[in-house]
Amino acid sequence: MIRAPHYLLVMASDSETAYKSAGYAGEYVILNATKHNVGTCWIDGVGQSDKIKELLGVESDKLVVGLITLGYAQYEPRLARIYDTNMEGSVSPLTDLGYPNIDPEYSKEP
């Protein structure tokens, strides 16, 4: 298990549409957390729903899609710099999340 100060449990009804919606909601949280320099990690929970709910004491008929860890990173990841710029007024809704400024060069450095 990844250690983090906070975890967000992502759950959904047992349908393809609900799984997709839960995934989109989880990614929305991750993108906005990263925009605010909060580190995240998506942990897959599919196939372990009952075990995770039991460990956390959650009583629900919904299935666990995943867990999202949340916390400040010990160092600034390179990805966080994607969100440093904001192009107000763009026609793309992704511009506010910094997508037009992604540097395609790969680097192993933080």
PyMOL commands that place a pseudoatom at each C-alpha (Angstrom):
pseudoatom trace, name=CA, resn=MET, resi=1, chain=A, elem=C, hetatm=0, pos=[0.000, 0.000, 0.000]
pseudoatom trace, name=CA, resn=ILE, resi=2, chain=A, elem=C, hetatm=0, pos=[1.206, 3.483, -0.788]
pseudoatom trace, name=CA, resn=ARG, resi=3, chain=A, elem=C, hetatm=0, pos=[1.538, 5.632, 2.323]
pseudoatom trace, name=CA, resn=ALA, resi=4, chain=A, elem=C, hetatm=0, pos=[-0.207, 8.959, 2.130]
pseudoatom trace, name=CA, resn=PRO, resi=5, chain=A, elem=C, hetatm=0, pos=[-1.792, 11.346, 4.601]
pseudoatom trace, name=CA, resn=HIS, resi=6, chain=A, elem=C, hetatm=0, pos=[-5.181, 11.082, 2.874]
pseudoatom trace, name=CA, resn=TYR, resi=7, chain=A, elem=C, hetatm=0, pos=[-7.068, 8.582, 0.742]
pseudoatom trace, name=CA, resn=LEU, resi=8, chain=A, elem=C, hetatm=0, pos=[-10.174, 9.058, -1.383]
pseudoatom trace, name=CA, resn=LEU, resi=9, chain=A, elem=C, hetatm=0, pos=[-12.311, 5.975, -1.948]
pseudoatom trace, name=CA, resn=VAL, resi=10, chain=A, elem=C, hetatm=0, pos=[-13.877, 5.886, -5.421]
pseudoatom trace, name=CA, resn=MET, resi=11, chain=A, elem=C, hetatm=0, pos=[-16.976, 3.709, -5.681]
pseudoatom trace, name=CA, resn=ALA, resi=12, chain=A, elem=C, hetatm=0, pos=[-19.601, 3.024, -8.348]
pseudoatom trace, name=CA, resn=SER, resi=13, chain=A, elem=C, hetatm=0, pos=[-22.641, 0.929, -9.157]
pseudoatom trace, name=CA, resn=ASP, resi=14, chain=A, elem=C, hetatm=0, pos=[-22.003, -2.241, -11.137]
pseudoatom trace, name=CA, resn=SER, resi=15, chain=A, elem=C, hetatm=0, pos=[-22.413, -0.863, -14.664]
pseudoatom trace, name=CA, resn=GLU, resi=16, chain=A, elem=C, hetatm=0, pos=[-20.077, 0.223, -17.420]
pseudoatom trace, name=CA, resn=THR, resi=17, chain=A, elem=C, hetatm=0, pos=[-21.469, 3.773, -17.379]
pseudoatom trace, name=CA, resn=ALA, resi=18, chain=A, elem=C, hetatm=0, pos=[-20.962, 4.057, -13.622]
pseudoatom trace, name=CA, resn=TYR, resi=19, chain=A, elem=C, hetatm=0, pos=[-17.375, 2.771, -13.910]
pseudoatom trace, name=CA, resn=LYS, resi=20, chain=A, elem=C, hetatm=0, pos=[-16.592, 5.348, -16.592]
pseudoatom trace, name=CA, resn=SER, resi=21, chain=A, elem=C, hetatm=0, pos=[-18.185, 8.152, -14.571]
pseudoatom trace, name=CA, resn=ALA, resi=22, chain=A, elem=C, hetatm=0, pos=[-16.208, 7.120, -11.480]
pseudoatom trace, name=CA, resn=GLY, resi=23, chain=A, elem=C, hetatm=0, pos=[-13.011, 7.080, -13.545]
pseudoatom trace, name=CA, resn=TYR, resi=24, chain=A, elem=C, hetatm=0, pos=[-13.704, 10.553, -14.931]
pseudoatom trace, name=CA, resn=ALA, resi=25, chain=A, elem=C, hetatm=0, pos=[-14.503, 11.877, -11.452]
pseudoatom trace, name=CA, resn=GLY, resi=26, chain=A, elem=C, hetatm=0, pos=[-11.306, 10.353, -10.068]
pseudoatom trace, name=CA, resn=GLU, resi=27, chain=A, elem=C, hetatm=0, pos=[-9.194, 11.831, -12.848]
pseudoatom trace, name=CA, resn=TYR, resi=28, chain=A, elem=C, hetatm=0, pos=[-10.851, 15.220, -12.285]
pseudoatom trace, name=CA, resn=VAL, resi=29, chain=A, elem=C, hetatm=0, pos=[-9.740, 15.067, -8.639]
pseudoatom trace, name=CA, resn=ILE, resi=30, chain=A, elem=C, hetatm=0, pos=[-6.221, 14.013, -9.664]
pseudoatom trace, name=CA, resn=LEU, resi=31, chain=A, elem=C, hetatm=0, pos=[-5.845, 16.777, -12.279]
pseudoatom trace, name=CA, resn=ASN, resi=32, chain=A, elem=C, hetatm=0, pos=[-7.077, 19.481, -9.933]
pseudoatom trace, name=CA, resn=ALA, resi=33, chain=A, elem=C, hetatm=0, pos=[-4.986, 18.220, -7.016]
pseudoatom trace, name=CA, resn=THR, resi=34, chain=A, elem=C, hetatm=0, pos=[-1.901, 18.244, -9.258]
pseudoatom trace, name=CA, resn=LYS, resi=35, chain=A, elem=C, hetatm=0, pos=[-2.782, 21.769, -10.380]
pseudoatom trace, name=CA, resn=HIS, resi=36, chain=A, elem=C, hetatm=0, pos=[-2.540, 22.769, -6.696]
pseudoatom trace, name=CA, resn=ASN, resi=37, chain=A, elem=C, hetatm=0, pos=[0.747, 20.870, -6.172]
pseudoatom trace, name=CA, resn=VAL, resi=38, chain=A, elem=C, hetatm=0, pos=[-0.881, 18.028, -4.237]
pseudoatom trace, name=CA, resn=GLY, resi=39, chain=A, elem=C, hetatm=0, pos=[0.604, 14.642, -5.091]
pseudoatom trace, name=CA, resn=THR, resi=40, chain=A, elem=C, hetatm=0, pos=[-1.731, 11.803, -6.067]
pseudoatom trace, name=CA, resn=CYS, resi=41, chain=A, elem=C, hetatm=0, pos=[-1.684, 8.152, -7.030]
pseudoatom trace, name=CA, resn=TRP, resi=42, chain=A, elem=C, hetatm=0, pos=[-4.558, 6.074, -8.429]
pseudoatom trace, name=CA, resn=ILE, resi=43, chain=A, elem=C, hetatm=0, pos=[-4.688, 2.592, -6.867]
pseudoatom trace, name=CA, resn=ASP, resi=44, chain=A, elem=C, hetatm=0, pos=[-6.869, 0.071, -8.710]
pseudoatom trace, name=CA, resn=GLY, resi=45, chain=A, elem=C, hetatm=0, pos=[-9.524, -1.532, -6.529]
pseudoatom trace, name=CA, resn=VAL, resi=46, chain=A, elem=C, hetatm=0, pos=[-11.402, -3.599, -9.105]
pseudoatom trace, name=CA, resn=GLY, resi=47, chain=A, elem=C, hetatm=0, pos=[-11.608, -7.244, -8.030]
pseudoatom trace, name=CA, resn=GLN, resi=48, chain=A, elem=C, hetatm=0, pos=[-10.828, -6.381, -4.394]
pseudoatom trace, name=CA, resn=SER, resi=49, chain=A, elem=C, hetatm=0, pos=[-13.953, -4.416, -3.571]
pseudoatom trace, name=CA, resn=ASP, resi=50, chain=A, elem=C, hetatm=0, pos=[-15.223, -6.604, -0.723]
pseudoatom trace, name=CA, resn=LYS, resi=51, chain=A, elem=C, hetatm=0, pos=[-11.805, -6.818, 0.939]
pseudoatom trace, name=CA, resn=ILE, resi=52, chain=A, elem=C, hetatm=0, pos=[-11.238, -3.046, 0.737]
pseudoatom trace, name=CA, resn=LYS, resi=53, chain=A, elem=C, hetatm=0, pos=[-14.719, -2.256, 2.077]
pseudoatom trace, name=CA, resn=GLU, resi=54, chain=A, elem=C, hetatm=0, pos=[-14.197, -4.695, 4.951]
pseudoatom trace, name=CA, resn=LEU, resi=55, chain=A, elem=C, hetatm=0, pos=[-10.805, -3.231, 5.862]
pseudoatom trace, name=CA, resn=LEU, resi=56, chain=A, elem=C, hetatm=0, pos=[-12.213, 0.320, 5.809]
pseudoatom trace, name=CA, resn=GLY, resi=57, chain=A, elem=C, hetatm=0, pos=[-15.494, -0.561, 7.502]
pseudoatom trace, name=CA, resn=VAL, resi=58, chain=A, elem=C, hetatm=0, pos=[-17.572, 0.671, 4.577]
pseudoatom trace, name=CA, resn=GLU, resi=59, chain=A, elem=C, hetatm=0, pos=[-21.070, -0.726, 4.233]
pseudoatom trace, name=CA, resn=SER, resi=60, chain=A, elem=C, hetatm=0, pos=[-22.328, -0.130, 0.695]
pseudoatom trace, name=CA, resn=ASP, resi=61, chain=A, elem=C, hetatm=0, pos=[-23.758, -2.063, -2.224]
pseudoatom trace, name=CA, resn=LYS, resi=62, chain=A, elem=C, hetatm=0, pos=[-21.506, -0.049, -4.557]
pseudoatom trace, name=CA, resn=LEU, resi=63, chain=A, elem=C, hetatm=0, pos=[-18.205, -1.508, -5.797]
pseudoatom trace, name=CA, resn=VAL, resi=64, chain=A, elem=C, hetatm=0, pos=[-14.766, -0.043, -5.114]
pseudoatom trace, name=CA, resn=VAL, resi=65, chain=A, elem=C, hetatm=0, pos=[-13.267, 1.248, -8.344]
pseudoatom trace, name=CA, resn=GLY, resi=66, chain=A, elem=C, hetatm=0, pos=[-10.098, 2.528, -6.709]
pseudoatom trace, name=CA, resn=LEU, resi=67, chain=A, elem=C, hetatm=0, pos=[-8.373, 4.597, -4.073]
pseudoatom trace, name=CA, resn=ILE, resi=68, chain=A, elem=C, hetatm=0, pos=[-6.675, 7.923, -4.698]
pseudoatom trace, name=CA, resn=THR, resi=69, chain=A, elem=C, hetatm=0, pos=[-3.834, 8.908, -2.412]
pseudoatom trace, name=CA, resn=LEU, resi=70, chain=A, elem=C, hetatm=0, pos=[-3.504, 12.615, -1.689]
pseudoatom trace, name=CA, resn=GLY, resi=71, chain=A, elem=C, hetatm=0, pos=[-0.653, 14.542, -0.076]
pseudoatom trace, name=CA, resn=TYR, resi=72, chain=A, elem=C, hetatm=0, pos=[2.166, 16.976, -0.655]
pseudoatom trace, name=CA, resn=ALA, resi=73, chain=A, elem=C, hetatm=0, pos=[5.117, 15.381, -2.414]
pseudoatom trace, name=CA, resn=GLN, resi=74, chain=A, elem=C, hetatm=0, pos=[8.540, 15.386, -0.784]
pseudoatom trace, name=CA, resn=TYR, resi=75, chain=A, elem=C, hetatm=0, pos=[9.883, 16.968, -3.966]
pseudoatom trace, name=CA, resn=GLU, resi=76, chain=A, elem=C, hetatm=0, pos=[8.220, 18.819, -6.831]
pseudoatom trace, name=CA, resn=PRO, resi=77, chain=A, elem=C, hetatm=0, pos=[7.452, 16.393, -9.647]
pseudoatom trace, name=CA, resn=ARG, resi=78, chain=A, elem=C, hetatm=0, pos=[8.108, 17.623, -13.167]
pseudoatom trace, name=CA, resn=LEU, resi=79, chain=A, elem=C, hetatm=0, pos=[4.456, 16.984, -14.064]
pseudoatom trace, name=CA, resn=ALA, resi=80, chain=A, elem=C, hetatm=0, pos=[3.290, 19.619, -11.561]
pseudoatom trace, name=CA, resn=ARG, resi=81, chain=A, elem=C, hetatm=0, pos=[4.975, 22.309, -13.655]
pseudoatom trace, name=CA, resn=ILE, resi=82, chain=A, elem=C, hetatm=0, pos=[2.515, 21.583, -16.478]
pseudoatom trace, name=CA, resn=TYR, resi=83, chain=A, elem=C, hetatm=0, pos=[-0.126, 23.366, -14.430]
pseudoatom trace, name=CA, resn=ASP, resi=84, chain=A, elem=C, hetatm=0, pos=[1.957, 26.477, -13.653]
pseudoatom trace, name=CA, resn=THR, resi=85, chain=A, elem=C, hetatm=0, pos=[0.505, 28.397, -16.587]
pseudoatom trace, name=CA, resn=ASN, resi=86, chain=A, elem=C, hetatm=0, pos=[-3.079, 29.304, -17.225]
pseudoatom trace, name=CA, resn=MET, resi=87, chain=A, elem=C, hetatm=0, pos=[-4.455, 30.619, -20.502]
pseudoatom trace, name=CA, resn=GLU, resi=88, chain=A, elem=C, hetatm=0, pos=[-7.711, 32.348, -19.577]
pseudoatom trace, name=CA, resn=GLY, resi=89, chain=A, elem=C, hetatm=0, pos=[-10.286, 32.689, -22.333]
pseudoatom trace, name=CA, resn=SER, resi=90, chain=A, elem=C, hetatm=0, pos=[-9.154, 29.708, -24.396]
pseudoatom trace, name=CA, resn=VAL, resi=91, chain=A, elem=C, hetatm=0, pos=[-11.761, 27.805, -26.393]
pseudoatom trace, name=CA, resn=SER, resi=92, chain=A, elem=C, hetatm=0, pos=[-10.445, 24.526, -24.962]
pseudoatom trace, name=CA, resn=PRO, resi=93, chain=A, elem=C, hetatm=0, pos=[-11.673, 23.550, -21.491]
pseudoatom trace, name=CA, resn=LEU, resi=94, chain=A, elem=C, hetatm=0, pos=[-8.382, 21.677, -21.012]
pseudoatom trace, name=CA, resn=THR, resi=95, chain=A, elem=C, hetatm=0, pos=[-6.343, 24.873, -21.328]
pseudoatom trace, name=CA, resn=ASP, resi=96, chain=A, elem=C, hetatm=0, pos=[-7.158, 25.790, -17.739]
pseudoatom trace, name=CA, resn=LEU, resi=97, chain=A, elem=C, hetatm=0, pos=[-5.513, 22.533, -16.681]
pseudoatom trace, name=CA, resn=GLY, resi=98, chain=A, elem=C, hetatm=0, pos=[-2.339, 23.403, -18.618]
pseudoatom trace, name=CA, resn=TYR, resi=99, chain=A, elem=C, hetatm=0, pos=[-2.550, 20.906, -21.472]
pseudoatom trace, name=CA, resn=PRO, resi=100, chain=A, elem=C, hetatm=0, pos=[-1.325, 23.264, -24.242]
pseudoatom trace, name=CA, resn=ASN, resi=101, chain=A, elem=C, hetatm=0, pos=[1.975, 23.650, -22.403]
pseudoatom trace, name=CA, resn=ILE, resi=102, chain=A, elem=C, hetatm=0, pos=[2.969, 19.992, -22.022]
pseudoatom trace, name=CA, resn=ASP, resi=103, chain=A, elem=C, hetatm=0, pos=[6.669, 19.482, -22.712]
pseudoatom trace, name=CA, resn=PRO, resi=104, chain=A, elem=C, hetatm=0, pos=[6.883, 16.236, -24.719]
pseudoatom trace, name=CA, resn=GLU, resi=105, chain=A, elem=C, hetatm=0, pos=[10.545, 15.603, -23.808]
pseudoatom trace, name=CA, resn=TYR, resi=106, chain=A, elem=C, hetatm=0, pos=[11.015, 12.734, -21.358]
pseudoatom trace, name=CA, resn=SER, resi=107, chain=A, elem=C, hetatm=0, pos=[13.271, 13.178, -18.350]
pseudoatom trace, name=CA, resn=LYS, resi=108, chain=A, elem=C, hetatm=0, pos=[13.919, 10.959, -15.330]
pseudoatom trace, name=CA, resn=GLU, resi=109, chain=A, elem=C, hetatm=0, pos=[14.578, 14.025, -13.162]
pseudoatom trace, name=CA, resn=PRO, resi=110, chain=A, elem=C, hetatm=0, pos=[11.863, 15.267, -10.791]
for i in range(1, 110): cmd.bond("trace and resi %d" % i, "trace and resi %d" % (i + 1))
show_as sticks, trace
zoom trace
